Amino acid sequence: MATTAEKPKAKRTAKKAEALAPEHKLRIRVRAYEHKILDLSVKQIMDTAARFDAKVVGPVPLPTEIKRWTVNRSTFVHKDAREQFEMRIHKRLIDIMNPTPKVIEALTNLSLPSGVTIDVKMV
């Protein structure tokens, strides 16, 4: 016969087991040179995930990566005359919690515009 002191322990261990259950995440990093195209792509990904009732966290805007170059205008003289160029890479992060195979299949069949790079990891 179980005493009253043992019953709450059983409930606590069951809650801990649920909390320690592995939670799978599909982490999607989207990168593009133009932020408008990037935002449209992210919206398309989120709509696809929402269609299959997946829990979506994001989009989280990551810091914009800026690459800069300085080039001499002249090849031989006028070394003080220089041009500066920069390239901005905009990034977003989307997490999909406990994705089903249907969600993963729908995301793989998604056609996104050119110039958008996607990195997908299962965490």
N, CA, C and O of each residue as an XYZ file, in Angstrom:
492
protein
N       0.846     -1.177      0.000
C       0.000      0.000      0.000
C       0.893      1.243      0.000
O       1.830      1.347      0.792
N       0.593      2.169     -0.888
C       1.408      3.377     -1.018
C       0.957      4.420     -0.013
O      -0.236      4.601      0.233
N       1.914      5.082      0.548
C       1.584      6.141      1.497
C       1.347      7.436      0.725
O       1.620      7.529     -0.471
N       0.839      8.416      1.434
C       0.536      9.688      0.785
C       1.803     10.445      0.407
O       1.770     11.297     -0.481
N       2.909     10.150      1.063
C       4.162     10.846      0.758
C       4.743     10.378     -0.575
O       5.475     11.133     -1.215
N       4.435      9.144     -1.015
C       4.988      8.614     -2.256
C       4.224      9.087     -3.483
O       4.808      9.154     -4.564
N       2.972      9.411     -3.363
C       2.170      9.808     -4.519
C       2.658     11.121     -5.154
O       2.769     11.183     -6.378
N       2.951     12.167     -4.378
C       3.441     13.388     -5.025
C       4.783     13.186     -5.726
O       5.056     13.847     -6.728
N       5.631     12.276     -5.210
C       6.900     12.016     -5.875
C       6.673     11.448     -7.271
O       7.368     11.813     -8.218
N       5.711     10.568     -7.390
C       5.419      9.967     -8.685
C       4.973     11.041     -9.674
O       5.351     11.006    -10.845
N       4.169     11.993     -9.202
C       3.715     13.071    -10.087
C       4.893     13.958    -10.490
O       4.991     14.379    -11.642
N       5.779     14.238     -9.545
C       6.936     15.098     -9.844
C       7.854     14.442    -10.864
O       8.343     15.108    -11.776
N       8.091     13.151    -10.721
C       8.979     12.474    -11.671
C       8.349     12.417    -13.056
O       9.060     12.480    -14.059
N       7.027     12.299    -13.126
C       6.355     12.295    -14.424
C       6.495     13.655    -15.097
O       6.701     13.731    -16.308
N       6.385     14.736    -14.312
C       6.545     16.078    -14.879
C       7.978     16.305    -15.345
O       8.210     16.918    -16.387
N       8.944     15.804    -14.560
C      10.346     15.948    -14.949
C      10.626     15.178    -16.233
O      11.373     15.645    -17.092
N      10.028     14.001    -16.363
C      10.232     13.189    -17.565
C       9.688     13.924    -18.790
O      10.301     13.889    -19.856
N       8.540     14.587    -18.643
C       7.989     15.359    -19.750
C       8.885     16.541    -20.082
O       9.095     16.860    -21.252
N       9.411     17.186    -19.053
C      10.267     18.345    -19.275
C      11.594     17.940    -19.912
O      12.164     18.709    -20.686
N      12.090     16.752    -19.599
C      13.360     16.296    -20.142
C      13.209     15.588    -21.486
O      14.207     15.186    -22.085
N      11.983     15.431    -21.966
C      11.771     14.788    -23.253
C      12.450     15.623    -24.340
O      12.360     16.850    -24.320
N      13.126     14.972    -25.282
C      13.850     15.732    -26.301
C      12.886     16.514    -27.192
O      11.966     15.948    -27.783
N      13.110     17.798    -27.274
C      12.283     18.657    -28.118
C      13.082     18.950    -29.376
O      14.132     19.591    -29.326
N      12.578     18.476    -30.494
C      13.274     18.675    -31.759
C      12.893     20.024    -32.343
O      11.754     20.480    -32.236
N      13.886     20.646    -32.964
C      13.691     21.961    -33.559
C      14.270     21.953    -34.949
O      15.345     21.401    -35.183
N      13.566     22.558    -35.862
C      14.085     22.783    -37.198
C      14.519     24.237    -37.235
O      13.676     25.134    -37.218
N      15.832     24.486    -37.285
C      16.358     25.852    -37.266
C      16.707     26.260    -38.690
O      17.545     25.634    -39.340
N      16.057     27.315    -39.166
C      16.241     27.775    -40.537
C      16.878     29.156    -40.503
O      16.329     30.084    -39.907
N      18.041     29.295    -41.145
C      18.703     30.592    -41.296
C      18.566     31.018    -42.743
O      18.985     30.300    -43.652
N      17.986     32.175    -42.954
C      17.743     32.682    -44.300
C      18.617     33.911    -44.499
O      18.649     34.803    -43.651
N      19.333     33.954    -45.634
C      20.235     35.067    -45.931
C      19.959     35.576    -47.340
O      19.674     34.797    -48.249
N      20.050     36.911    -47.509
C      19.872     37.512    -48.833
C      20.512     38.893    -48.847
O      20.756     39.492    -47.800
N      20.779     39.387    -50.049
C      21.362     40.714    -50.203
C      20.302     41.812    -50.123
O      20.606     42.931    -49.709
N      19.074     41.510    -50.510
C      17.990     42.494    -50.476
C      16.995     42.113    -49.389
O      16.532     40.974    -49.334
N      16.671     43.064    -48.531
C      15.806     42.748    -47.393
C      14.358     42.519    -47.812
O      13.644     41.781    -47.133
N      13.904     43.119    -48.895
C      12.513     42.916    -49.331
C      12.291     41.480    -49.793
O      11.290     40.855    -49.443
N      13.227     40.963    -50.579
C      13.134     39.577    -51.037
C      13.247     38.623    -49.851
O      12.569     37.596    -49.796
N      14.102     38.974    -48.914
C      14.279     38.152    -47.716
C      12.989     38.078    -46.908
O      12.586     36.997    -46.479
N      12.343     39.216    -46.699
C      11.102     39.233    -45.919
C       9.988     38.457    -46.621
O       9.193     37.788    -45.960
N       9.922     38.538    -47.953
C       8.924     37.758    -48.686
C       9.189     36.259    -48.548
O       8.249     35.478    -48.403
N      10.435     35.857    -48.589
C      10.787     34.446    -48.450
C      10.451     33.931    -47.055
O       9.932     32.826    -46.897
N      10.755     34.745    -46.044
C      10.451     34.356    -44.656
C       8.949     34.221    -44.465
O       8.490     33.293    -43.798
N       8.182     35.132    -45.042
C       6.721     35.068    -44.940
C       6.195     33.794    -45.605
O       5.273     33.159    -45.094
N       6.780     33.427    -46.736
C       6.372     32.223    -47.435
C       6.677     30.977    -46.593
O       5.867     30.052    -46.544
N       7.831     30.950    -45.938
C       8.191     29.818    -45.070
C       7.243     29.735    -43.879
O       6.794     28.648    -43.516
N       6.937     30.883    -43.268
C       6.053     30.888    -42.099
C       4.625     30.491    -42.469
O       3.957     29.800    -41.700
N       4.153     30.923    -43.643
C       2.811     30.530    -44.084
C       2.734     29.026    -44.328
O       1.729     28.390    -44.008
N       3.793     28.461    -44.893
C       3.818     27.018    -45.142
C       3.794     26.241    -43.834
O       3.082     25.244    -43.714
N       4.569     26.693    -42.853
C       4.585     26.015    -41.552
C       3.250     26.181    -40.827
O       2.786     25.250    -40.169
N       2.635     27.346    -40.940
C       1.349     27.592    -40.278
C       0.233     26.764    -40.906
O      -0.729     26.406    -40.227
N       0.352     26.460    -42.186
C      -0.658     25.654    -42.870
C      -0.754     24.252    -42.269
O      -1.823     23.641    -42.281
N       0.363     23.745    -41.744
C       0.383     22.410    -41.135
C       0.363     22.474    -39.613
O       0.717     21.497    -38.952
N      -0.043     23.600    -39.048
C      -0.196     23.798    -37.600
C       1.092     23.523    -36.831
O       1.060     22.913    -35.762
N       2.206     23.964    -37.364
C       3.486     23.832    -36.667
C       3.720     25.076    -35.827
O       3.351     26.182    -36.224
N       4.331     24.893    -34.669
C       4.639     26.026    -33.803
C       5.908     26.704    -34.328
O       6.967     26.082    -34.417
N       5.783     27.983    -34.672
C       6.884     28.729    -35.285
C       7.348     29.825    -34.333
O       6.532     30.558    -33.774
N       8.666     29.931    -34.150
C       9.259     30.999    -33.355
C      10.082     31.857    -34.311
O      11.015     31.370    -34.950
N       9.739     33.101    -34.399
C      10.508     33.991    -35.269
C       9.603     34.738    -36.210
O       8.386     34.714    -36.027
N      10.127     35.381    -37.181
C      11.525     35.467    -37.581
C      12.320     36.406    -36.676
O      11.857     37.489    -36.317
N      13.506     35.974    -36.323
C      14.397     36.767    -35.490
C      15.413     37.441    -36.412
O      16.178     36.752    -37.086
N      15.436     38.768    -36.454
C      16.428     39.432    -37.313
C      17.820     39.346    -36.684
O      18.028     39.765    -35.546
N      18.751     38.805    -37.431
C      20.130     38.716    -36.984
C      20.898     39.937    -37.487
O      20.428     40.597    -38.414
N      22.044     40.260    -36.924
C      22.784     41.443    -37.367
C      23.163     41.369    -38.845
O      23.536     40.313    -39.355
N      23.059     42.494    -39.507
C      23.407     42.568    -40.921
C      24.923     42.521    -41.073
O      25.648     43.287    -40.439
N      25.381     41.622    -41.911
C      26.808     41.483    -42.157
C      27.198     42.462    -43.264
O      26.608     42.442    -44.344
N      28.177     43.309    -43.003
C      28.591     44.321    -43.973
C      30.035     44.040    -44.374
O      30.934     44.019    -43.534
N      30.239     43.827    -45.665
C      31.586     43.627    -46.197
C      31.965     44.888    -46.970
O      31.214     45.335    -47.837
N      33.138     45.465    -46.655
C      33.562     46.713    -47.288
C      34.899     46.518    -47.987
O      35.771     45.789    -47.514
N      35.040     47.202    -49.150
C      36.287     47.205    -49.901
C      36.642     48.627    -50.268
O      35.768     49.430    -50.594
N      37.931     48.941    -50.216
C      38.439     50.237    -50.662
C      39.380     49.979    -51.829
O      40.287     49.151    -51.737
N      39.156     50.698    -52.934
C      39.902     50.481    -54.164
C      40.463     51.814    -54.645
O      39.781     52.837    -54.573
N      41.707     51.807    -55.136
C      42.273     53.016    -55.745
C      41.544     53.309    -57.052
O      41.295     52.398    -57.841
N      41.198     54.579    -57.287
C      40.549     54.953    -58.545
C      41.543     54.920    -59.696
O      41.221     54.488    -60.803
N      42.734     55.376    -59.420
C      43.743     55.462    -60.462
C      44.688     54.275    -60.331
O      44.886     53.740    -59.240
N      45.267     53.873    -61.453
C      46.181     52.729    -61.408
C      47.602     53.141    -61.052
O      48.361     52.340    -60.508
N      47.977     54.413    -61.360
C      49.387     54.771    -61.214
C      49.598     55.988    -60.318
O      50.416     55.940    -59.399
N      48.874     57.077    -60.571
C      49.037     58.296    -59.779
C      47.772     58.566    -58.988
O      46.817     57.793    -59.069
N      47.749     59.641    -58.228
C      46.578     60.039    -57.429
C      46.182     58.933    -56.440
O      45.061     58.425    -56.465
N      47.127     58.582    -55.581
C      46.867     57.496    -54.638
C      45.834     57.872    -53.573
O      45.297     56.998    -52.892
N      45.554     59.179    -53.428
C      44.561     59.596    -52.434
C      43.132     59.438    -52.949
O      42.184     59.474    -52.165
N      42.974     59.266    -54.245
C      41.638     59.109    -54.825
C      41.227     57.645    -54.717
O      41.777     56.778    -55.396
N      40.265     57.391    -53.863
C      39.839     56.007    -53.637
C      38.316     55.898    -53.708
O      37.596     56.869    -53.476
N      37.847     54.705    -54.032
C      36.419     54.402    -54.028
C      36.164     53.350    -52.965
O      36.996     52.475    -52.726
N      35.007     53.446    -52.331
C      34.651     52.460    -51.321
C      33.350     51.773    -51.727
O      32.390     52.422    -52.142
N      33.339     50.464    -51.599
C      32.172     49.658    -51.935
C      31.795     48.834    -50.709
O      32.643     48.500    -49.881
N      30.510     48.514    -50.611
C      30.079     47.645    -49.518
C      28.972     46.724    -50.003
O      28.224     47.040    -50.928
N      28.895     45.574    -49.346
C      27.874     44.586    -49.655
C      27.217     44.204    -48.335
O      27.900     43.804    -47.393
N      25.901     44.326    -48.265
C      25.165     44.012    -47.037
C      24.450     42.676    -47.193
O      23.790     42.422    -48.201
N      24.594     41.826    -46.176
C      23.928     40.526    -46.167
C      22.960     40.522    -44.986
O      23.372     40.540    -43.827
N      21.675     40.499    -45.303
C      20.623     40.510    -44.282
C      20.302     39.067    -43.904
O      20.304     38.180    -44.757
N      20.023     38.836    -42.604
C      19.799     37.471    -42.110
C      18.566     37.419    -41.211
O      18.254     38.378    -40.505
N      17.879     36.292    -41.249
C      16.749     36.025    -40.357
C      16.874     34.586    -39.852
O      17.457     33.727    -40.513
N      16.315     34.347    -38.672
C      16.337     33.028    -38.049
C      14.908     32.614    -37.719
O      14.151     33.387    -37.132
N      14.541     31.383    -38.100
C      13.202     30.853    -37.830
C      13.372     29.491    -37.174
O      14.147     28.663    -37.653
N      12.654     29.252    -36.082
C      12.645     27.945    -35.422
C      11.258     27.341    -35.556
O      10.254     28.005    -35.296
N      11.206     26.082    -35.961
C       9.945     25.342    -36.033
C      10.055     24.215    -35.017
O      10.911     23.339    -35.139
N       9.174     24.245    -34.005
C       9.232     23.283    -32.899
C       8.529     21.982    -33.276
O       7.426     21.998    -33.821
N       9.170     20.870    -32.986
C       8.638     19.524    -33.233
C       7.988     19.395    -34.613
O       6.779     19.183    -34.706
N       8.774     19.519    -35.680
C       8.187     19.458    -37.023
C       7.753     18.041    -37.387
O       8.422     17.062    -37.057
N       6.640     17.960    -38.061
C       6.144     16.678    -38.555
C       6.761     16.424    -39.936
O       7.264     17.355    -40.565
N       6.727     15.189    -40.406
C       7.261     14.908    -41.752
C       6.544     15.689    -42.855
O       7.152     16.019    -43.874
N       5.268     15.985    -42.661
C       4.530     16.767    -43.658
C       5.077     18.185    -43.767
O       5.174     18.737    -44.863
N       5.434     18.773    -42.625
C       5.991     20.134    -42.618
C       7.345     20.142    -43.325
O       7.629     21.033    -44.127
N       8.177     19.148    -43.024
C       9.506     19.081    -43.634
C       9.390     18.888    -45.145
O      10.133     19.502    -45.911
N       8.463     18.040    -45.568
C       8.261     17.808    -47.000
C       7.766     19.066    -47.698
O       8.207     19.379    -48.804
N       6.849     19.790    -47.056
C       6.323     21.021    -47.654
C       7.414     22.081    -47.770
O       7.454     22.831    -48.746
N       8.298     22.144    -46.776
C       9.382     23.131    -46.824
C      10.431     22.773    -47.877
O      11.023     23.670    -48.478
N      10.673     21.488    -48.113
C      11.643     21.104    -49.142
C      11.109     21.377    -50.535
O      11.888     21.649    -51.449
N       9.793     21.310    -50.719
C       9.193     21.564    -52.030
C       8.938     23.042    -52.286
O       8.406     23.404    -53.335
N       9.304     23.889    -51.354
C       9.064     25.327    -51.469
C      10.021     25.939    -52.488
O      11.223     25.674    -52.451
N       9.490     26.755    -53.394
C      10.364     27.434    -54.359
C      10.513     28.890    -53.927
O       9.539     29.639    -53.842
N      11.749     29.262    -53.660
C      12.061     30.613    -53.198
C      12.794     31.370    -54.293
O      13.397     30.752    -55.170
N      12.753     32.702    -54.260
C      13.424     33.483    -55.311
C      14.937     33.296    -55.296
O      15.523     32.911    -54.284
N      15.553     33.575    -56.433
C      17.008     33.461    -56.499
C      17.644     34.566    -55.658
O      17.075     35.645    -55.497
N      18.810     34.286    -55.137
C      19.486     35.246    -54.276
C      19.203     35.022    -52.811
O      19.737     35.739    -51.966
N      18.373     34.040    -52.485
C      18.052     33.717    -51.091
C      18.735     32.397    -50.745
O      18.531     31.387    -51.419
N      19.544     32.415    -49.694
C      20.260     31.229    -49.239
C      19.628     30.723    -47.957
O      19.329     31.502    -47.052
N      19.427     29.411    -47.881
C      18.784     28.826    -46.706
C      19.692     27.754    -46.107
O      20.202     26.892    -46.822
N      19.888     27.815    -44.797
C      20.594     26.782    -44.048
C      19.596     26.151    -43.084
O      18.998     26.852    -42.269
N      19.412     24.843    -43.167
C      18.455     24.149    -42.310
C      19.207     23.174    -41.427
O      20.013     22.382    -41.916
N      18.946     23.226    -40.124
C      19.562     22.306    -39.164
C      18.487     21.733    -38.262
O      17.530     22.416    -37.900
N      18.658     20.468    -37.906
C      17.787     19.841    -36.925
C      18.507     19.883    -35.595
O      19.571     19.284    -35.439
N      17.927     20.593    -34.629
C      18.567     20.780    -33.320
C      17.824     19.962    -32.288
O      18.191     19.969    -31.113
